[in-house]
Amino acid sequence: MSDAQRIPLADHVADAVALLAPVRGVEVVPLDGRAAGRVAATAQRSRVDVPGLDNSQMDGFALAAADLAGAGEAATLPLGPMIAAGDAPDALAPGTARPIMTGAPIPAGADLVVPVEESAAGRFDPAGGGDAAAEVTLVPTSVASGRFVRTRGSDTRRGDTVLREGRRLTPARIAHLAACGVRDVEVAAPVRTLVLSTGTEVRTAGEGTLAPGTLFDANGPGLAAALTEAGAEVMHVGAVPDDADALLEHLRAQILAHDADLVVTSGGVSMGAFEVVRHAAAREGAVLAFPKVAVQPGGPQGIGTLAVEDRRVPWLAFPGNPVSALLSCELIARPALGAPARRRLRLPLQLEAEETSPPALEQYRRARVLPSGRVRLVGGPSSHLIGGYAAADALVVVPAGTATVRDGDLLETLLIPGGDS
């Protein structure tokens, strides 16, 4: 296939998104540890103001600024009853102060808090709980209205959007939602997925010493991890030889055993004599297209469905080289599963010598972001160099139309988990 016949990556991603749309669902989970890492399926709004009332930022004395002489000047005021967190205090009597604890509501008539450290005693009376004395002498460093008062709604207003669709639920977001009165959240349900490596030469690590011509399977474990991180529920990881009938028999059996929603395979999609996924596509019930995508690595792709009883199960078929397989999962499966988009920055390259790139393709190079803010390529561009990918925490995007990149070039950089951090 000529470069002119390749399809843009964005078009292939759109096809994958459409393919998986019918099998993506939602579920409701409680707002606790089980929600961590899940992806919001709907937006959430705050049910309350946060904080819900004006309250004290400090242990101290609530009073009106008008009753203080000025910053640094002593003022002695009668004391009213102490206010603790959870109290519903009466209005402040004019010309008085009330001891108040951190988080306690500000009484009507008060507009600032003088911390206990700025009282003549410098502390509350431990025996009397702070209100044993009939009066208090304050020497405030500031008499500004609003001092040490957390105003109602200063964090979040009722009705504010506090979670957007597609955002991952982090511990801080869970805490914020809880503060806003949210009890449970609607999240993307995990897509039940099968992962299968193809190739007569493939062995699992537990099979012992490799015979000549064989290799350990990197794609099965790697894709299972990548798909799990993208929100899928991986039900089965396996490998099959270059036998189209065995491949389809294995897939159908595992789909039925696990009620799987998605098949992801690696290998067998290129132009060789033993491309098992291509051969399987010629069998009854398997409908796949094999576009060439204008990307390197990962150009050969397969996409379609497999008939199993009364339904058609989506099938994403990735190339067999481990970097190509993982990059395909990153660029195609993640958005199709609805995983949050990675952060992208434009960063300058740090290169000792210029590097080439195929002008007709969008190239993704493994890289590390340096403390200087520059980005350094890790390893070469070849799709078998999984060690370089393992050391990377970024993917540098060399756009189509670029034949050479040089030191200092600003390129879009996709930040990924990993590397030595």
KEGUVO-73296 format. One record per residue (C-alpha): x negated, y, z negated; residue in three letters. Coordinates in Angstrom, 1 decimal. Last residue first. Layout:
KEGUVO-73296
[node [X Y Z] ala]
...
***
This chain:
KEGUVO-73296
[node [-10.1 7.8 -38.5] ser]
[node [-12.4 5.7 -36.3] asp]
[node [-10.1 5.7 -33.2] gly]
[node [-6.4 5.2 -33.5] gly]
[node [-3.1 6.9 -33.2] pro]
[node [-2.5 8.8 -29.9] ile]
[node [-2.9 12.5 -28.9] leu]
[node [-2.3 13.2 -25.2] leu]
[node [-4.8 15.7 -23.8] thr]
[node [-4.0 18.1 -20.9] glu]
[node [-7.3 19.2 -19.4] leu]
[node [-9.5 22.3 -19.8] leu]
[node [-12.8 21.8 -18.0] asp]
[node [-15.7 22.6 -20.3] gly]
[node [-18.1 19.9 -19.0] asp]
[node [-17.0 18.8 -15.5] arg]
[node [-14.2 16.9 -13.9] val]
[node [-14.4 15.7 -10.3] thr]
[node [-11.9 14.6 -7.6] ala]
[node [-8.8 16.3 -8.9] thr]
[node [-5.7 16.3 -6.7] gly]
[node [-3.7 14.2 -9.2] ala]
[node [-4.2 15.4 -12.7] pro]
[node [-6.9 14.1 -15.1] val]
[node [-5.0 13.4 -18.3] val]
[node [-7.2 12.8 -21.3] val]
[node [-5.9 10.2 -23.6] leu]
[node [-6.6 10.6 -27.3] ala]
[node [-7.6 8.8 -30.5] asp]
[node [-10.0 6.4 -28.8] ala]
[node [-12.2 3.7 -30.3] ala]
[node [-9.7 0.9 -29.6] ala]
[node [-9.4 2.2 -26.0] tyr]
[node [-13.1 2.0 -25.6] gly]
[node [-13.1 -1.5 -26.8] gly]
[node [-10.3 -2.4 -24.4] ile]
[node [-12.6 -1.8 -21.4] leu]
[node [-10.8 -4.1 -18.9] his]
[node [-9.0 -1.2 -17.1] ser]
[node [-12.2 0.5 -15.9] ser]
[node [-12.4 4.3 -16.5] pro]
[node [-15.6 4.3 -18.5] gly]
[node [-16.3 4.4 -22.2] gly]
[node [-15.0 7.1 -24.6] val]
[node [-14.5 10.6 -23.1] leu]
[node [-15.2 13.5 -25.4] arg]
[node [-12.7 16.1 -26.4] val]
[node [-13.4 19.6 -27.7] arg]
[node [-11.8 21.0 -30.8] gly]
[node [-15.2 21.3 -32.6] ser]
[node [-14.2 18.4 -34.9] pro]
[node [-14.2 16.2 -31.8] leu]
[node [-11.1 14.7 -30.2] val]
[node [-11.9 11.2 -28.9] arg]
[node [-11.2 9.9 -25.4] ala]
[node [-9.7 7.2 -23.2] arg]
[node [-9.2 8.4 -19.7] arg]
[node [-5.8 8.6 -17.9] tyr]
[node [-5.9 9.3 -14.2] gln]
[node [-3.1 10.8 -12.1] glu]
[node [-3.8 9.4 -8.6] leu]
[node [-4.5 10.7 -5.1] ala]
[node [-7.7 12.4 -6.1] pro]
[node [-9.4 9.3 -7.5] pro]
[node [-11.4 10.6 -10.5] ser]
[node [-15.1 11.4 -10.8] thr]
[node [-17.1 12.4 -13.9] glu]
[node [-19.6 15.2 -14.3] glu]
[node [-22.5 14.8 -16.6] ala]
[node [-23.1 15.3 -20.4] glu]
[node [-19.4 15.9 -20.9] leu]
[node [-17.4 17.8 -23.6] gln]
[node [-14.0 18.4 -22.2] leu]
[node [-11.9 21.4 -23.2] pro]
[node [-8.5 20.8 -24.7] leu]
[node [-4.9 21.4 -23.5] arg]
[node [-2.7 19.8 -26.1] leu]
[node [0.0 17.1 -26.1] arg]
[node [1.8 15.6 -29.1] arg]
[node [3.3 12.2 -28.4] arg]
[node [7.0 12.0 -27.5] ala]
[node [9.3 10.4 -30.0] pro]
[node [10.3 6.8 -29.1] ala]
[node [13.4 6.5 -27.0] gly]
[node [12.8 2.9 -25.9] leu]
[node [12.3 4.1 -22.3] ala]
[node [10.0 6.8 -23.5] pro]
[node [7.8 4.2 -25.2] arg]
[node [8.0 1.6 -22.5] ala]
[node [6.6 3.7 -19.7] ile]
[node [3.6 5.8 -20.7] leu]
[node [2.4 4.0 -23.9] glu]
[node [3.5 0.5 -22.7] cys]
[node [1.8 1.1 -19.4] ser]
[node [-1.3 2.3 -21.2] leu]
[node [-1.3 -0.9 -23.2] leu]
[node [-1.0 -3.2 -20.1] ala]
[node [-3.5 -1.2 -18.1] ser]
[node [-6.0 -1.3 -20.9] val]
[node [-5.5 -5.0 -21.4] pro]
[node [-5.8 -6.0 -17.7] asn]
[node [-2.7 -7.9 -16.8] gly]
[node [-0.4 -5.3 -15.2] pro]
[node [3.0 -4.6 -16.7] phe]
[node [6.4 -6.2 -16.0] ala]
[node [9.4 -4.6 -17.6] leu]
[node [12.5 -6.8 -17.6] trp]
[node [16.0 -5.8 -18.6] pro]
[node [18.3 -8.7 -19.4] val]
[node [21.3 -9.4 -17.1] arg]
[node [24.3 -11.0 -18.7] arg]
[node [26.7 -13.9 -18.3] asp]
[node [24.2 -16.8 -18.7] glu]
[node [20.8 -15.3 -18.5] val]
[node [20.1 -13.3 -15.3] ala]
[node [16.7 -11.6 -15.4] leu]
[node [16.4 -7.9 -14.7] thr]
[node [14.2 -5.3 -12.9] gly]
[node [10.8 -3.6 -13.1] ile]
[node [7.3 -4.6 -12.0] gly]
[node [4.2 -2.4 -12.0] gln]
[node [0.9 -2.1 -10.2] pro]
[node [-0.7 1.3 -10.9] gly]
[node [-1.7 0.7 -14.5] gly]
[node [-5.1 2.5 -14.7] pro]
[node [-4.8 4.9 -12.9] gln]
[node [-1.5 6.4 -11.9] val]
[node [0.4 6.9 -8.7] ala]
[node [2.7 4.0 -9.4] val]
[node [2.9 1.1 -7.0] lys]
[node [6.4 -0.3 -7.1] pro]
[node [7.2 -4.0 -7.6] phe]
[node [10.9 -4.5 -7.7] ala]
[node [12.5 -7.2 -9.7] leu]
[node [15.7 -9.4 -9.6] val]
[node [15.3 -12.7 -11.2] ala]
[node [18.5 -14.8 -11.1] gly]
[node [17.5 -17.2 -8.4] glu]
[node [13.7 -17.4 -7.8] arg]
[node [11.8 -14.9 -5.6] ala]
[node [11.1 -12.7 -8.6] ala]
[node [9.3 -15.7 -10.2] ala]
[node [6.7 -15.5 -7.5] his]
[node [6.1 -11.8 -8.2] arg]
[node [5.8 -12.6 -11.9] val]
[node [3.4 -15.4 -11.2] val]
[node [0.9 -13.4 -9.1] glu]
[node [-1.4 -16.4 -8.2] phe]
[node [-2.5 -15.5 -4.7] ala]
[node [-3.4 -11.8 -5.5] gly]
[node [-1.4 -8.6 -4.8] met]
[node [-0.6 -7.4 -8.3] ser]
[node [2.3 -8.1 -10.6] val]
[node [1.2 -11.4 -12.3] gly]
[node [0.0 -9.9 -15.6] gly]
[node [1.8 -8.7 -18.6] ser]
[node [5.4 -9.3 -19.6] thr]
[node [8.0 -7.3 -21.4] val]
[node [11.5 -8.8 -21.7] val]
[node [14.3 -6.8 -23.3] leu]
[node [17.6 -7.4 -25.2] asp]
[node [16.8 -10.7 -26.9] ala]
[node [19.5 -12.9 -28.5] asp]
[node [16.5 -14.7 -30.2] his]
[node [17.1 -18.3 -29.1] ala]
[node [18.9 -17.3 -25.9] leu]
[node [16.2 -14.9 -24.8] ile]
[node [13.5 -17.4 -25.8] gln]
[node [15.0 -20.2 -23.7] ala]
[node [15.5 -17.9 -20.7] arg]
[node [12.0 -16.6 -20.9] leu]
[node [10.4 -20.0 -21.2] his]
[node [12.4 -21.4 -18.2] glu]
[node [11.5 -18.3 -16.2] leu]
[node [7.8 -18.6 -16.8] leu]
[node [7.8 -22.4 -16.4] ala]
[node [9.5 -22.0 -13.0] asp]
[node [7.0 -19.3 -11.9] ala]
[node [3.9 -21.3 -12.9] asp]
[node [0.7 -19.3 -13.5] asp]
[node [0.4 -20.4 -17.2] pro]
[node [2.6 -19.1 -20.0] val]
[node [1.9 -17.0 -23.1] ala]
[node [3.8 -16.1 -26.2] gly]
[node [5.0 -13.4 -28.5] val]
[node [8.6 -13.6 -29.9] his]
[node [11.1 -11.4 -31.6] met]
[node [9.5 -8.0 -31.3] val]
[node [11.8 -5.4 -32.8] glu]
[node [11.3 -2.2 -30.8] ala]
[node [10.7 1.2 -32.4] gly]
[node [7.7 2.5 -30.5] ala]
[node [5.3 1.2 -33.2] glu]
[node [6.9 -2.2 -32.7] thr]
[node [6.3 -1.9 -28.9] leu]
[node [2.6 -1.0 -29.4] ala]
[node [2.1 -3.9 -31.9] ala]
[node [3.7 -6.5 -29.7] ala]
[node [1.8 -5.1 -26.7] leu]
[node [-1.5 -5.5 -28.4] gly]
[node [-0.8 -9.0 -29.8] pro]
[node [0.3 -10.3 -26.5] gly]
[node [-2.1 -8.3 -24.3] asn]
[node [-5.4 -9.4 -26.0] ala]
[node [-5.0 -13.1 -25.1] asp]
[node [-8.4 -14.9 -25.5] phe]
[node [-10.1 -15.9 -22.3] leu]
[node [-10.7 -18.9 -20.1] thr]
[node [-13.1 -19.5 -17.2] gly]
[node [-15.4 -21.8 -19.2] pro]
[node [-13.6 -23.3 -22.2] ala]
[node [-13.0 -21.0 -25.2] leu]
[node [-13.7 -22.3 -28.6] thr]
[node [-10.7 -22.4 -31.0] gly]
[node [-7.0 -22.3 -30.1] glu]
[node [-6.2 -19.8 -32.9] gly]
[node [-7.2 -16.8 -30.7] ala]
[node [-4.6 -17.6 -28.2] thr]
[node [-5.6 -18.7 -24.7] arg]
[node [-5.1 -17.2 -21.3] val]
[node [-6.7 -18.8 -18.2] glu]
[node [-3.4 -20.1 -16.7] thr]
[node [-2.1 -16.5 -16.7] gly]
[node [0.9 -14.7 -18.1] thr]
[node [1.3 -12.9 -21.4] ser]
[node [4.9 -12.7 -22.8] leu]
[node [6.5 -10.3 -25.2] val]
[node [10.1 -10.7 -26.0] leu]
[node [12.1 -7.7 -27.4] thr]
[node [15.1 -7.0 -29.6] arg]
[node [15.7 -3.2 -29.2] val]
[node [15.6 -1.6 -32.6] pro]
[node [18.6 0.5 -33.4] ala]
[node [18.1 4.2 -33.0] ala]
[node [19.1 6.0 -36.2] val]
[node [22.3 7.4 -37.8] glu]
[node [21.5 8.7 -41.2] val]
[node [22.7 8.1 -44.8] asp]
[node [23.4 10.3 -47.9] arg]
[node [22.8 13.8 -46.6] val]
[node [23.4 16.4 -49.4] gly]
[node [20.8 19.0 -48.2] cys]
[node [18.3 17.9 -50.8] ala]
[node [18.5 14.3 -49.4] ala]
[node [17.9 15.6 -45.9] leu]
[node [14.8 17.5 -47.1] his]
[node [13.4 14.5 -49.0] ala]
[node [13.9 12.3 -45.9] ile]
[node [12.3 15.0 -43.7] arg]
[node [9.3 15.1 -46.1] ala]
[node [9.0 11.3 -46.1] pro]
[node [9.0 11.2 -42.3] thr]
[node [12.1 10.3 -40.2] leu]
[node [11.0 10.5 -36.6] arg]
[node [12.8 13.1 -34.5] arg]
[node [14.8 12.0 -31.4] gly]
[node [18.0 13.9 -32.4] glu]
[node [17.2 16.9 -34.6] arg]
[node [17.2 17.0 -38.3] leu]
[node [17.9 20.0 -40.6] val]
[node [20.4 21.9 -38.4] thr]
[node [21.6 24.7 -40.7] asp]
[node [25.3 24.4 -41.8] gly]
[node [24.6 25.3 -45.4] arg]
[node [21.5 27.4 -45.5] arg]
[node [18.0 26.0 -46.2] thr]
[node [15.0 27.2 -48.2] asp]
[node [16.1 30.6 -49.4] ser]
[node [19.7 29.3 -49.6] gly]
[node [20.3 30.8 -53.1] arg]
[node [17.3 32.9 -54.2] thr]
[node [14.3 31.6 -56.0] arg]
[node [13.6 34.3 -58.6] val]
[node [10.0 34.8 -59.7] phe]
[node [10.2 38.6 -59.1] arg]
[node [13.5 39.5 -57.4] gly]
[node [13.4 43.1 -58.6] ser]
[node [9.9 44.3 -59.1] ala]
[node [8.8 44.9 -62.6] val]
[node [5.2 43.7 -62.2] ser]
[node [2.4 42.9 -64.7] thr]
[node [5.0 42.5 -67.4] pro]
[node [4.2 43.3 -71.1] val]
[node [7.3 41.8 -72.8] leu]
[node [8.2 42.0 -76.5] thr]
[node [10.9 39.5 -77.5] val]
[node [13.8 39.8 -79.9] glu]
[node [15.8 37.7 -82.4] ala]
[node [13.1 35.1 -82.6] ala]
[node [14.1 31.4 -82.6] ala]
[node [14.9 31.5 -78.8] asp]
[node [12.0 29.7 -77.3] gly]
[node [12.7 26.1 -78.5] gly]
[node [12.7 27.3 -82.1] gly]
[node [9.9 25.1 -83.4] ala]
[node [7.8 25.4 -80.2] pro]
[node [8.1 29.2 -80.2] asp]
[node [7.7 30.0 -76.5] phe]
[node [4.3 31.3 -75.4] arg]
[node [2.2 34.4 -74.7] gly]
[node [3.3 35.9 -78.0] ala]
[node [3.4 39.4 -76.6] ala]
[node [5.2 38.1 -73.5] ser]
[node [3.5 38.0 -70.1] glu]
[node [2.6 34.3 -70.5] glu]
[node [6.3 33.6 -70.9] val]
[node [6.8 34.6 -67.3] pro]
[node [9.0 37.7 -66.6] val]
[node [12.0 36.7 -64.5] val]
[node [13.9 39.1 -62.3] leu]
[node [17.4 40.2 -61.3] asp]
[node [19.5 39.5 -64.3] ala]
[node [23.2 40.8 -64.4] gly]
[node [24.7 37.4 -63.5] ala]
[node [22.6 34.7 -65.1] pro]
[node [19.7 33.1 -63.1] ile]
[node [20.2 29.3 -63.0] pro]
[node [17.5 27.1 -64.5] ala]
[node [14.8 25.7 -62.2] gly]
[node [11.9 26.6 -64.5] thr]
[node [13.3 27.4 -68.0] met]
[node [14.9 30.6 -69.1] ile]
[node [14.7 32.7 -72.3] pro]
[node [17.3 35.4 -72.1] arg]
[node [16.7 39.2 -72.1] ala]
[node [18.9 42.0 -73.4] thr]
[node [19.8 45.6 -72.4] gly]
[node [23.1 44.6 -70.8] pro]
[node [24.4 41.2 -71.8] ala]
[node [23.5 38.6 -69.2] leu]
[node [26.5 36.9 -67.7] ala]
[node [27.4 33.5 -69.0] asp]
[node [25.2 30.6 -68.2] pro]
[node [26.1 27.4 -66.3] ala]
[node [23.3 25.1 -67.5] asp]
[node [21.7 22.4 -65.4] gly]
[node [18.2 23.6 -65.9] ala]
[node [18.0 25.3 -69.2] ala]
[node [19.1 28.8 -70.3] ile]
[node [18.2 30.0 -73.8] met]
[node [20.7 32.2 -75.7] pro]
[node [20.3 36.0 -75.8] gly]
[node [17.2 37.8 -77.0] leu]
[node [17.0 41.5 -78.0] pro]
[node [14.5 43.5 -76.0] leu]
[node [11.0 45.0 -76.7] thr]
[node [9.3 46.6 -73.7] ala]
[node [5.5 46.9 -73.4] ala]
[node [4.1 48.8 -70.4] glu]
[node [1.8 47.0 -67.9] gly]
[node [4.2 47.4 -65.0] ala]
[node [7.1 49.8 -66.0] gly]
[node [9.6 50.6 -68.7] ala]
[node [11.7 47.4 -68.3] leu]
[node [15.5 47.4 -68.7] asp]
[node [16.1 48.4 -65.1] ala]
[node [14.4 45.2 -64.0] ala]
[node [17.3 43.3 -65.5] ala]
[node [16.5 40.2 -67.5] leu]
[node [15.5 36.5 -67.3] ala]
[node [12.7 35.5 -69.6] phe]
[node [10.0 32.9 -69.0] gly]
[node [9.4 29.4 -67.6] asp]
[node [8.9 30.1 -63.9] met]
[node [10.6 29.9 -60.5] gln]
[node [14.0 30.7 -62.0] ser]
[node [17.2 30.0 -60.1] asn]
[node [19.6 31.7 -57.7] asp]
[node [22.1 29.0 -56.7] leu]
[node [22.4 26.0 -54.4] gly]
[node [18.7 26.0 -53.5] pro]
[node [19.2 24.8 -50.8] val]
[node [22.7 25.8 -49.6] asp]
[node [24.9 22.8 -49.0] val]
[node [26.0 20.2 -46.4] arg]
[node [23.0 20.7 -44.3] ser]
[node [23.3 19.6 -40.6] arg]
[node [22.2 16.4 -39.0] gln]
[node [21.4 15.7 -35.4] ala]
[node [22.1 12.2 -33.9] thr]
[node [20.0 9.1 -33.1] ala]
[node [17.2 10.0 -35.5] ala]
[node [14.1 7.8 -35.1] val]
[node [13.1 5.4 -37.9] arg]
[node [9.7 5.8 -39.6] gly]
[node [11.0 5.9 -43.1] ala]
[node [14.7 5.1 -43.2] ala]
[node [14.3 1.9 -45.3] arg]
[node [12.5 4.0 -48.0] gly]
[node [15.8 5.9 -48.7] asp]
[node [18.5 7.7 -46.8] leu]
[node [20.7 4.7 -46.2] pro]
[node [20.8 3.3 -42.6] val]
[node [23.4 3.7 -39.9] val]
[node [22.9 2.0 -36.6] glu]
[node [22.4 3.1 -33.0] val]
[node [22.1 1.3 -29.6] gly]
[node [19.7 0.9 -26.7] arg]
[node [20.6 -2.0 -24.5] val]
[node [22.6 -0.1 -21.8] pro]
[node [19.9 2.7 -21.6] ala]
[node [17.0 0.3 -20.9] leu]
[node [17.2 0.3 -17.1] leu]
[node [17.9 4.1 -17.0] ala]
[node [14.8 4.8 -19.1] val]
[node [12.7 2.4 -16.9] ala]
[node [13.9 4.2 -13.7] asp]
[node [13.1 7.6 -15.2] ala]
[node [9.6 6.3 -16.2] val]
[node [9.1 5.2 -12.6] his]
[node [10.0 8.6 -11.3] asp]
[node [7.8 10.4 -13.8] ala]
[node [4.8 8.2 -12.8] leu]
[node [5.1 9.4 -9.2] pro]
[node [5.6 6.8 -6.5] ile]
[node [2.9 5.3 -4.4] arg]
[node [3.5 5.2 -0.6] gln]
[node [1.1 8.0 0.2] ala]
[node [-1.6 6.2 -1.6] asp]
[node [-1.3 3.4 0.9] ser]
[node [0.0 0.0 0.0] met]
***
